[in-house]
């Protein structure tokens, strides 16, 4: 006696060897012996043998019209043997019954399984929908195969070309285009970006990196919605001295300016004036929510993405020949540069000039300061006096005589790039940074003294963090330090400015110490600020490669940081050098560079030999430019 049974979702035939109440010992058509439960048996029959039965059944099933079989089945539940009798019009032989069973079993969109050997025809609407889905899948499979073949040949299908950056940076993994790209990558052994590049889909490596950043952090684009203008600032008392700012030529968000009134005893009253958008940009307003979303201006060589709309920036920026609302810190300073008194107040400041680094640096530098015969320039007396004051402030923090580091200015015009070295800590930098540190530390102390909540920058054990609790900043040598002097560029500065103004006026602050908006702003800002800085560093590395290629430079010197990690001379690029012997930190070597990979922002850097000593490598400067792991 033979049987048809179901095992692991498959229909099988075999010979019964023995039987009990619950199970049978069976030899399958392939000679394998197995134990089959009684409730898995679908049909017992005397002939023909299992192999012949299955062969004839498959042959007959291939000729069965499923649509006709579906119509013949009717709406009621049925057994496969019943339907076989109706279909063949007589008591079906085993191969015929099994042919119907196979047809039912292999057509789940036509027939729903209801139990052992029992089925029910699918409703007409469900069957139509399932057929349409199968047809769609077949079309998609054919389309995907066509796209894969195109990409394997190095051709770019139009639908894939229309969403190159989306597919590379933020794909919908269920999309037909993504699946085709993955199949083509498997077929070619290339990464998605390498395959897209081979197909000519990435004409601009710069755009590739920019779009990666925008899709992640600005998925709705970098434009601004139409918003109501901010509230006009309240009437403010006028400041008693014109002020000047110092920024590079590309700066439009001019946050800070300075004024100096000289005293007869050789001292001066120094004014530090900070743009005051907090006077009109109210908490919870549409503009505030927009700033809370962006959190900071994004900088990159050759461009930036501002935190605030240009119209709002223009409203509050400290532009020359305008009276601007400001939050001002006034320091009464003696001839020995000791601070005798401090006062903070919002006021209206006349901006007399926007001085620019490019024109000021050749005039205001350490050589000209020491040379009374040097050429005169606007605000020379004020700047030289402020430099002396800044040196005193730096020494008072215990930070004088630090190792000078190098900054690099990237000037990008179209496809051409210049990398200009700039010594950090020159007189311009020192004046601006020390006066900003003075304002941020004083206003941090003010918030702490008045017990007004604020967002602080703290450093302990070398680790810098944002905190809602007043804490020392060991790196700067300060008991308190906030970020409050760039409210047009950083959202935490704007929040702190609101709190500072309230503390000065002895008003109820906008944010209480337990306000969840402060916690949210701190968390979101740190994440965004880190991501924006990572992007800026990546784009600086990218333009370093572009500059090396543009200038045709194949060799240059470098300084070993550790092991085979080297900082190249004349640019903020750190990479690994191959083929080098054991190297010591600080050792100067010569490297060959080439094989620039602009998409992965990398290049081959090979050891050539030792080099006469370069400038010392500053650890903090190195850490700021290390590539991400």
C-alpha positions in Angstrom: 0.0 0.0 0.0 1.2 3.5 -0.9 0.4 6.9 0.5 0.5 10.6 -0.2 1.5 12.8 2.8 2.6 16.3 3.7 6.0 16.9 5.3 7.6 20.3 5.9 5.1 22.0 3.6 5.8 19.7 0.7 3.6 16.9 -0.9 5.4 13.5 -0.9 4.7 9.9 -1.9 5.9 6.7 -0.2 5.4 3.1 0.6 3.8 2.0 3.9 6.1 -0.4 5.8 4.2 -0.6 9.1 1.4 1.2 10.9 0.3 2.0 14.4 -2.6 4.1 15.7 -0.6 7.3 15.7 2.1 6.9 13.0 3.3 5.0 10.0 6.8 3.8 9.1 7.2 4.9 5.5 9.8 4.5 2.7 9.8 7.6 0.5 9.9 7.4 -3.3 13.6 8.2 -3.0 14.3 5.3 -0.6 14.5 7.3 2.6 12.7 5.8 5.6 10.8 8.1 7.9 8.1 8.2 10.6 4.9 9.9 9.4 2.1 11.0 11.8 -1.3 9.7 10.8 -2.8 13.2 10.6 -0.2 14.1 7.9 -1.5 11.4 5.6 -3.6 12.8 2.7 -4.3 9.7 0.6 -3.8 5.9 0.7 -3.9 4.0 -2.6 -2.9 0.6 -4.1 -1.1 1.7 -7.3 0.8 2.9 -9.2 4.1 3.0 -7.2 5.1 6.4 -5.6 7.7 7.6 -8.2 5.3 6.8 -11.1 2.4 8.5 -9.2 4.3 11.7 -8.6 5.7 11.8 -12.2 2.2 11.3 -13.7 0.7 13.8 -11.3 3.1 16.5 -12.1 2.6 16.0 -15.8 -1.2 16.2 -15.5 -0.9 19.2 -13.1 1.1 21.1 -15.7 -1.9 21.0 -18.0 -4.5 22.1 -15.5 -6.0 25.6 -16.1 -6.1 27.2 -12.6 -8.7 29.7 -13.6 -11.0 26.9 -14.7 -10.2 24.9 -11.6 -11.0 27.9 -9.5 -14.4 28.3 -11.2 -15.1 24.6 -10.8 -14.3 24.7 -7.1 -17.3 27.0 -6.2 -17.5 29.0 -3.0 -17.8 26.2 -0.4 -14.9 24.5 1.4 -13.9 21.2 -0.3 -11.5 18.3 -0.2 -9.0 17.8 -3.0 -10.3 14.3 -3.9 -13.8 15.8 -4.2 -12.6 18.4 -6.6 -10.6 15.8 -8.5 -13.8 13.8 -9.1 -15.6 16.9 -10.4 -12.7 18.0 -12.6 -12.0 14.6 -14.2 -15.7 13.5 -14.2 -15.1 10.1 -12.7 -13.6 8.4 -9.7 -10.1 9.7 -10.0 -7.0 7.5 -10.1 -4.3 8.3 -7.6 -2.2 10.4 -10.1 -5.2 12.4 -11.0 -6.1 13.1 -7.4 -2.5 14.1 -6.6 -2.5 16.3 -9.7 -5.4 18.3 -8.3 -3.7 18.3 -4.8 -0.5 19.7 -6.3 -2.4 22.3 -8.2 -4.2 23.5 -5.1 -1.1 23.3 -3.0 1.0 25.4 -5.4 -1.6 28.1 -6.1 -2.1 29.8 -2.7 -3.5 33.0 -4.4 -6.3 30.8 -6.0 -7.0 28.5 -3.1 -6.8 29.0 0.7 -5.8 26.0 2.7 -8.4 25.2 5.4 -7.2 21.9 6.9 -5.7 18.5 6.0 -6.3 18.2 2.3 -9.1 20.8 2.4 -9.2 24.1 0.6 -11.5 27.0 -0.2 -11.5 29.1 -3.4 -10.2 32.7 -2.9 -12.9 35.5 -3.3 -12.9 37.0 -6.8 -11.7 40.4 -5.6 -8.9 38.9 -3.6 -7.8 36.8 -6.5 -7.8 39.8 -8.9 -5.7 41.8 -6.5 -3.2 38.9 -6.0 -2.9 38.4 -9.8 -2.2 42.1 -10.2 0.4 42.0 -7.5 2.1 39.0 -9.2 2.0 40.8 -12.6 3.5 43.9 -10.9 6.3 41.8 -9.3 7.0 40.2 -12.7 7.3 43.6 -14.3 9.5 44.9 -11.5 11.7 41.9 -11.7 12.2 42.4 -15.4 12.8 46.1 -14.9 15.3 45.4 -12.1 17.1 42.9 -14.3 17.3 45.5 -17.1 18.7 48.1 -14.8 21.2 45.7 -13.3 22.4 44.7 -16.8 22.8 48.4 -17.7 24.9 49.2 -14.6 27.1 46.1 -15.0 27.9 47.5 -18.5 28.7 50.8 -17.0 25.5 52.6 -18.1 23.3 54.6 -15.9 19.5 53.9 -16.0 17.6 57.2 -16.0 15.4 56.4 -13.0 18.5 55.6 -10.9 20.3 58.7 -12.2 17.4 60.9 -10.9 18.0 59.8 -7.3 21.8 59.2 -7.1 22.4 60.9 -3.9 19.3 59.6 -2.2 20.4 56.0 -3.1 23.9 56.6 -1.9 23.2 58.4 1.3 19.7 57.9 2.6 18.1 55.1 0.5 14.7 53.6 0.7 15.8 50.0 1.0 12.5 48.7 -0.3 12.6 50.7 -3.5 13.2 49.0 -6.8 16.1 51.3 -7.6 17.9 50.4 -4.4 17.5 46.7 -4.9 18.8 47.0 -8.5 21.8 48.9 -7.3 22.6 46.3 -4.7 22.3 43.5 -7.2 24.6 45.3 -9.6 27.1 45.8 -6.8 27.0 42.1 -6.1 27.5 41.3 -9.7 30.5 43.7 -10.2 32.1 43.5 -6.7 32.0 47.3 -6.4 30.7 49.5 -3.6 27.6 51.5 -4.5 29.6 54.8 -4.7 32.3 53.1 -6.8 29.7 51.7 -9.2 27.8 54.9 -9.5 31.0 56.7 -10.2 31.9 54.2 -12.9 28.5 54.8 -14.5 29.1 58.5 -14.6 26.5 59.3 -11.9 28.8 61.5 -9.8 30.1 64.3 -11.9 30.9 66.4 -8.8 32.7 64.8 -5.8 32.0 68.0 -3.9 28.3 67.7 -4.5 28.4 64.1 -3.4 29.7 65.1 0.1 27.5 68.1 0.4 24.4 66.1 -0.5 25.3 63.4 2.1 25.3 66.1 4.8 22.2 67.8 3.6 20.1 64.6 3.3 21.1 63.7 6.9 20.7 67.1 8.6 18.6 69.2 6.2 16.2 66.7 4.5 13.8 69.5 3.8 16.4 71.7 2.2 18.3 74.7 3.5 15.8 77.4 2.5 13.8 79.2 5.0 10.0 79.4 5.2 8.2 82.7 5.1 7.9 83.8 8.7 6.7 86.9 10.5 9.4 89.4 11.3 10.6 89.6 14.9 9.2 92.0 17.4 10.9 95.4 17.3 13.3 95.8 20.2 12.3 98.0 23.0 13.6 101.6 23.3 17.2 101.4 24.4 19.6 104.0 25.8 22.3 105.0 23.3 25.9 104.0 24.0 28.3 106.9 24.5 31.0 105.7 22.1 31.1 104.4 18.5 32.2 100.8 18.1 34.1 98.7 15.6 34.0 95.0 14.7 36.8 92.7 13.5 35.8 89.8 11.2 36.9 88.1 8.0 35.6 89.4 4.7 33.0 86.6 4.3 31.3 87.2 7.7 27.7 88.5 7.6 26.7 87.4 11.1 28.6 90.1 12.9 28.0 89.2 16.6 30.6 91.4 18.4 32.1 94.8 18.4 34.3 96.9 20.7 34.6 100.4 21.9 37.3 102.2 23.9 37.0 105.5 25.8 40.5 106.6 27.1 40.7 108.0 30.6 43.1 110.7 31.6 45.1 108.4 33.9 46.0 106.1 31.0 43.3 103.6 31.7 40.2 103.1 29.5 36.6 102.1 29.6 36.3 99.1 27.3 32.9 98.2 25.7 32.2 94.7 24.5 29.0 94.8 22.4 27.2 91.7 21.3 24.3 91.6 18.8 21.1 91.2 20.7 18.5 89.2 18.7 17.1 88.0 22.1 15.5 91.5 22.4 13.1 90.7 19.6 13.3 87.0 18.8 10.8 85.7 21.5 10.9 82.2 23.0 8.4 79.9 21.4 8.0 82.1 18.3 8.2 80.6 14.8 11.7 82.1 14.4 12.8 80.7 17.7 11.6 77.2 16.7 13.4 77.5 13.5 16.7 78.4 15.3 16.1 75.6 17.7 15.9 73.2 14.7 19.1 74.4 13.1 21.0 75.1 16.3 24.1 76.6 14.7 25.5 78.0 11.5 27.2 75.3 9.4 30.6 76.3 8.0 32.5 74.7 5.2 35.3 75.9 2.8 33.7 78.2 0.3 30.3 78.4 2.0 28.0 78.3 5.0 24.4 77.5 6.0 23.2 80.1 8.4 21.2 79.3 11.5 18.9 82.3 10.9 17.4 83.8 7.7 19.4 86.5 6.0 16.7 89.0 6.6 16.8 88.4 10.4 20.6 88.4 10.4 20.6 91.8 8.6 18.1 93.1 11.2 20.5 92.3 14.1 24.0 92.1 12.6 26.4 94.8 13.9 26.8 96.4 10.4 28.8 99.6 10.1 27.1 103.0 9.9 24.1 101.7 11.8 22.7 102.0 15.3 22.3 98.4 16.5 20.7 96.9 19.6 23.3 95.2 21.7 24.0 93.5 24.9 27.1 95.4 26.2 29.6 94.6 28.9 31.6 97.7 30.0 34.9 97.2 31.8 36.5 100.1 33.6 40.2 99.3 33.3 43.2 101.0 35.0 46.5 102.0 33.3 47.9 98.7 34.6 45.1 96.8 32.8 43.5 95.8 36.0 39.7 95.7 35.9 38.2 98.1 38.4 34.6 97.6 37.6 32.2 95.8 35.3 28.7 96.7 34.1 26.3 95.0 31.8 23.3 96.6 30.0 21.3 96.4 26.8 21.9 99.6 24.7 21.9 101.0 21.2 25.4 101.1 19.8 26.6 103.0 16.8 28.9 100.8 14.7 31.5 103.0 13.1 33.4 100.4 11.1 33.5 96.7 10.2 37.2 96.0 10.1 38.3 92.9 8.1 41.2 90.5 8.8 42.5 90.7 5.2 43.1 94.5 5.4 43.8 94.8 9.1 46.4 92.0 9.6 49.2 93.7 7.5 48.7 96.8 9.6 47.9 95.5 13.1 50.5 92.9 14.0 53.3 92.4 16.6 55.9 94.1 14.4 53.7 97.2 13.9 52.8 97.4 17.6 56.4 97.6 18.5 57.1 100.2 15.7 55.9 103.7 16.5 56.8 104.7 12.9 54.5 102.0 11.4 51.8 103.2 9.0 48.7 104.6 10.7 45.2 103.0 10.3 41.7 103.5 11.7 41.4 102.6 15.4 45.2 102.0 15.8 45.4 103.5 19.3 42.3 101.5 20.4 43.6 98.2 18.9 47.1 98.5 20.4 45.7 99.4 23.8 43.2 96.4 23.6 46.1 94.2 22.7 47.9 95.1 25.8 44.7 94.5 27.8 44.2 91.1 26.1 47.8 90.1 27.0 47.1 91.0 30.6 43.8 89.0 30.6 45.5 86.0 29.1 48.3 86.1 31.7 45.8 86.5 34.5 44.2 83.2 33.4 47.6 81.6 33.5 47.6 81.0 29.8 50.4 83.3 28.5 53.3 82.0 26.4 51.3 79.1 24.9 52.6 77.3 21.8 51.3 79.1 18.7 49.2 77.0 16.5 48.4 77.3 12.8 45.0 77.9 11.3 44.3 77.5 7.6 42.1 79.7 5.5 40.4 78.0 2.6 39.4 80.2 -0.3 37.3 78.4 -2.8 36.2 79.9 -6.1 34.4 77.4 -8.3 36.8 74.5 -8.7 39.9 76.4 -7.6 41.1 76.4 -4.0 43.7 78.2 -2.1 45.0 77.1 1.4 46.5 80.0 3.3 48.3 79.4 6.6 47.5 81.8 9.4 49.2 81.8 12.8 46.6 81.5 15.5 47.1 83.9 18.4 48.2 86.9 16.4 47.1 90.3 17.8 43.8 90.3 16.1 42.9 86.8 17.4 44.1 87.6 20.8 42.1 90.8 21.2 38.9 89.2 19.9 39.3 85.9 21.8 40.3 87.5 25.2 37.5 90.0 25.1 35.0 87.2 24.2 36.3 85.1 27.0 35.9 88.0 29.4 32.3 88.5 28.4 31.4 84.8 28.5 33.1 84.3 31.9 31.5 87.5 33.4 28.1 86.6 32.2 28.4 83.0 33.3 29.3 84.3 36.8 26.3 86.7 36.6 23.9 83.8 35.9 25.4 81.8 38.7 25.4 84.7 41.2 21.7 85.5 40.4 20.8 81.8 40.4 19.4 82.1 36.9 19.6 79.0 34.7 22.1 78.9 31.9 24.0 76.7 29.6 27.7 76.5 30.5 30.8 75.2 28.9 32.9 73.2 31.4 36.2 71.3 31.2 37.5 68.8 33.7 40.2 66.2 33.0 40.6 67.5 29.5 37.0 66.7 28.5 34.8 69.7 27.4 31.1 69.4 27.8 27.9 71.4 28.0 26.2 71.5 31.3 23.3 73.3 33.0 25.3 73.6 36.3 27.9 76.3 36.8 31.3 74.5 36.6 35.0 75.5 36.0 36.6 75.4 32.6 40.1 74.2 33.4 41.4 74.7 29.9 40.6 78.4 30.0 41.5 78.8 33.7 38.0 80.1 34.6 35.4 79.4 37.3 32.5 80.0 35.0 32.2 80.1 31.2 29.1 80.3 29.0 28.7 80.6 25.3 26.8 83.9 24.9 28.7 86.0 22.4 27.5 84.4 19.1 23.7 84.6 19.3 23.3 85.0 15.6 25.3 81.8 15.0 24.6 79.4 17.9 21.3 78.7 19.6 22.7 78.1 23.0 24.2 81.7 22.9 20.7 83.0 22.1 19.2 81.1 25.0 21.9 82.4 27.3 21.4 86.0 26.1 17.7 85.9 27.1 18.7 84.7 30.5 21.4 87.3 30.9 19.2 90.2 29.9 16.6 89.0 32.4 19.2 88.8 35.1 20.5 92.3 34.4 17.0 93.7 34.5 16.2 91.6 37.6 13.2 90.2 35.7 11.8 86.6 35.8 13.9 84.7 33.3 12.3 82.9 30.3 13.7 79.5 31.4 13.6 78.1 34.9 16.3 75.7 36.1 14.0 72.7 35.5 12.7 73.9 32.1 12.8 70.9 29.7 13.5 73.3 26.8 17.0 73.8 28.3 17.7 70.1 28.6 16.4 69.6 25.0 18.5 72.5 23.6 21.7 71.3 25.3 21.3 67.7 24.0 20.3 68.7 20.5 22.9 71.4 20.2 25.8 69.1 21.2 24.7 66.5 18.7 24.3 69.0 15.9 27.4 71.0 16.7 29.5 67.8 16.6 28.0 66.7 13.3 28.5 70.2 11.8 32.2 70.3 12.9 32.8 66.8 11.6 31.4 67.9 8.2 33.6 71.0 8.2 36.7 68.9 9.0 35.8 66.4 6.3 35.4 69.1 3.7 38.7 70.7 4.7 40.3 67.3 4.1 38.5 67.1 0.8 39.8 70.5 -0.4 43.3 69.5 0.8 43.2 66.7 -1.7 41.9 69.0 -4.4 44.7 71.5 -3.7 47.4 68.8 -3.9 46.0 67.6 -7.2 45.4 71.1 -8.5 49.0 72.2 -7.7 50.5 68.9 -9.0 52.3 68.3 -5.7 53.7 64.8 -5.3 56.0 65.2 -2.3 55.9 67.2 0.9 57.0 67.1 4.5 55.1 65.9 7.5 55.4 65.5 11.2 54.8 62.2 13.0 52.1 62.3 15.6 52.3 58.6 16.6 53.3 55.4 14.9 52.5 55.9 11.2 50.1 58.8 11.7 51.5 62.0 10.2 50.4 65.6 9.9 51.3 67.0 6.5 53.0 70.4 6.3 51.0 73.4 5.1 47.5 72.1 5.5 45.1 70.6 8.1 45.5 67.0 6.8 46.4 64.0 9.0 46.8 60.6 7.4 48.7 57.3 7.7 52.0 56.9 5.9 52.9 53.5 4.5 56.4 51.9 4.1 57.9 53.8 7.1 60.3 52.3 9.7 59.6 52.8 13.4 59.0 56.5 13.8 59.0 58.7 16.9 56.4 61.4 17.7 57.6 64.8 16.5 60.0 63.3 13.9 60.0 65.1 10.5 59.7 62.9 7.4 59.2 63.4 3.7 56.3 61.7 2.0 55.0 61.1 -1.5 51.3 61.7 -2.0 49.0 60.6 -4.8 46.1 58.3 -5.9 43.6 60.9 -4.6 40.2 59.4 -3.8 37.9 62.3 -3.6 34.8 60.3 -2.8 36.3 58.5 0.2 38.5 61.6 1.1 41.7 59.6 1.2 45.0 59.3 -0.6 48.1 57.2 -0.7 50.9 58.6 1.5 54.2 56.8 1.3 57.4 57.3 3.4 60.4 58.7 1.5 62.9 59.5 4.2 63.7 61.9 7.1 63.3 65.6 6.8 64.9 68.5 8.7 62.9 69.3 11.8 59.6 71.1 11.3 57.6 73.1 13.9 56.5 71.2 17.0 53.1 69.4 16.7 50.6 70.7 19.2 48.5 67.9 20.7 45.2 69.9 20.9 45.6 71.1 17.3 46.2 67.5 16.2 43.2 66.2 18.0 40.9 68.8 16.4 41.8 67.6 12.9 42.1 63.8 13.4 40.1 61.9 10.9 37.1 59.9 12.2 37.7 56.2 12.7 
